[in-house]
Amino acid sequence: MSISDRIGIHTGDITRLAVDAIVNAA
């Protein structure tokens, strides 16, 4: 459970950073 939670959190952080990068680039 904790491993899946960690993966989900990391994935969310990466997605958030990617979105922020795209917005900043735009």
C-alpha positions in Angstrom: 0.0 0.0 0.0 2.7 2.5 1.0 4.7 1.7 -2.2 1.6 2.4 -4.4 0.9 5.6 -2.4 4.5 6.7 -2.9 4.3 6.0 -6.6 1.0 7.9 -6.9 2.5 10.9 -5.0 5.6 10.9 -7.1 3.5 10.7 -10.3 1.3 13.5 -9.1 4.4 15.7 -8.3 5.9 14.9 -11.8 2.7 15.8 -13.5 2.3 19.0 -11.5 5.9 20.0 -12.3 5.4 19.2 -16.0 2.2 21.3 -16.1 4.0 24.1 -14.3 6.9 23.9 -16.8 4.4 24.0 -19.8 2.6 27.0 -18.3 5.9 28.8 -17.7 7.1 28.0 -21.2 3.9 29.2 -22.7 
